[in-house]
Structure formats: C-alpha cells, structure tokens
Amino acid sequence: MGGSSTGDAAADAVAAAKEQQKAMYSMGDYSYLSQLFAPSAEALVDATGVTARTRVVDVAAGDGNCALAAARRGAVVTATDITRAQVELGRRRSEREGFAVTWLEADAEALPFPDRDFDVVLSAFGFIYAPRPEVVVGEALRVLRPGGAVGFTAWTPEGYVGRLNVLAHEYLSEGDPDAHDPDS
Ligand SMILES: C[S@@+](CC[C@H](N)C(=O)[O-])C[C@H]1O[C@@H](n2cnc3c(N)ncnc32)[C@H](O)[C@@H]1O
C-alpha cells in the first residue's frame, strides 16, 4: 500500500511537471527567444552530420530551430513538442520558410514512432525539460537506427541560465522548509 501511494505521488509529480511546461510554453511569443538559440541548433545539426535525405526528428522542438536547420540541409524532418502552441508556431514557421516539416504534439518521454525510425535524434534545450532523463534517453535510443546519432544541448550549471535557475530557486522557495537547498 505504501509502495503504491509513493508510486502515485511520483506519477503525479511527473504529470504536474509536464503540465507546468505546457502552461509556460503556451505563454508569450517564444519566437523571440528561439532566435537567440538558433546558432546552437545550427551547430547541433552540423555536429550530428545531417545532410540531404537524413531522417531527423527534433524532440521538444519549440518553433523548430533544429528542425528547420536540418530541413535547410535537405533532411527529411519530423518535429515534436509537448506544447500545442509551440507545434502551431513551428508549423506556421515551417510553412513561411517553405519547408515540408511534419509536426506532431508529443511527449519526449513517449515518442509516437516505431523503433529505429530515424538516422538522427536532436533536441536543443528540450530533453532537459522532461522530468525523467532516463526515460527520455531510452526513447531517443529506441527510435534511433543502429549507428545513428543523438545530439542535444543543455544549460551548464555555471552558465547564465544555470545561475539564473539557482537564483530563482532561492527566491521561489523562500519560507518553504522542505525546499531543496541548491548549496547542499
Ligand atoms: C527552451 S524550449 C527549446 C525549444 C527549441 N528546441 C529551441 O531550441 O528553441 C523547451 C521546449 O521543450 C518543450 N518541452 C518541455 N517538456 C517536454 C516534454 N516532456 N516533451 C516534449 N517537449 C517538451 C517545451 O514545450 C518547449 O517548447
């Protein structure tokens, strides 16, 4: 009984984290921020050797920085994101830029693709927002063909966003005795 309620609480926390992501990425106009990340997407696509006809999936694609960088190189591209607003943004952007990217609403922890479906799996600042890294990595490897490449970017703890997160956590958790202490 104890085990099951612990399991339920963990499942609830995972679901809540995903809803929080969806709510956050449904606000405002993400396309302004995504311009700042575009150079990382270009670098990721080059680092993973994407060329014409490479089958690519961009996971947690936002409005499609990686997807479009791959499409410009002639790849066959699918893009996914858990947030419907991002999928719509990305679909419109792909049309505007004249690329036939397939867009789907999907959770990085449960990709709606068969095993070994892609040559390259990409995620720029995306995998890191799903709550269970081991599940995300498992999914990325499941949909990757043998010998394919997975490429992703993440914030570093000592970089601007890493330090901003620590600072925000200190203020957001003020007064909460159960909050995680980032210095511990
Ligand atoms: C910082 S943005 C990065 C977007 C894009 N890759 C880029 O480089 O601009 C993070 C994205 O992750 C998406 N996301 C968060 N959790 C997710 C999950 N579990 N599955 C799929 N996408 C997720 C958000 O909706 C958001 O679009």
PDBQT file of the ligand as one rigid body, heavy atoms in Angstrom, charges set to zero:
ROOT
HETATM    1  C1  LIG A 201      13.743  26.053 -24.139  1.00  0.00    +0.000 C 
HETATM    2  S1  LIG A 201      12.495  25.421 -25.230  1.00  0.00    +0.000 S 
HETATM    3  C2  LIG A 201      13.530  24.840 -26.549  1.00  0.00    +0.000 C 
HETATM    4  C3  LIG A 201      12.786  24.773 -27.852  1.00  0.00    +0.000 C 
HETATM    5  C4  LIG A 201      13.639  24.517 -29.086  1.00  0.00    +0.000 C 
HETATM    6  N1  LIG A 201      14.235  23.200 -29.064  1.00  0.00    +0.000 N 
HETATM    7  C5  LIG A 201      14.677  25.587 -29.306  1.00  0.00    +0.000 C 
HETATM    8  O1  LIG A 201      15.865  25.263 -29.334  1.00  0.00    +0.000 OA
HETATM    9  O2  LIG A 201      14.298  26.746 -29.446  1.00  0.00    +0.000 OA
HETATM   10  C6  LIG A 201      11.937  23.926 -24.419  1.00  0.00    +0.000 C 
HETATM   11  C7  LIG A 201      10.814  23.202 -25.157  1.00  0.00    +0.000 C 
HETATM   12  O3  LIG A 201      10.645  21.931 -24.541  1.00  0.00    +0.000 OA
HETATM   13  C8  LIG A 201       9.270  21.587 -24.624  1.00  0.00    +0.000 C 
HETATM   14  N2  LIG A 201       9.034  20.510 -23.663  1.00  0.00    +0.000 N 
HETATM   15  C9  LIG A 201       9.086  20.557 -22.303  1.00  0.00    +0.000 A 
HETATM   16  N3  LIG A 201       8.832  19.347 -21.777  1.00  0.00    +0.000 NA
HETATM   17  C10 LIG A 201       8.632  18.491 -22.819  1.00  0.00    +0.000 A 
HETATM   18  C11 LIG A 201       8.340  17.097 -22.927  1.00  0.00    +0.000 A 
HETATM   19  N4  LIG A 201       8.166  16.313 -21.848  1.00  0.00    +0.000 N 
HETATM   20  N5  LIG A 201       8.201  16.574 -24.163  1.00  0.00    +0.000 NA
HETATM   21  C12 LIG A 201       8.327  17.337 -25.267  1.00  0.00    +0.000 A 
HETATM   22  N6  LIG A 201       8.584  18.662 -25.236  1.00  0.00    +0.000 NA
HETATM   23  C13 LIG A 201       8.756  19.235 -24.023  1.00  0.00    +0.000 A 
HETATM   24  C14 LIG A 201       8.570  22.908 -24.325  1.00  0.00    +0.000 C 
HETATM   25  O4  LIG A 201       7.228  22.892 -24.742  1.00  0.00    +0.000 OA
HETATM   26  C15 LIG A 201       9.459  23.886 -25.108  1.00  0.00    +0.000 C 
HETATM   27  O5  LIG A 201       8.968  24.080 -26.409  1.00  0.00    +0.000 OA
ENDROOT
TORSDOF 0
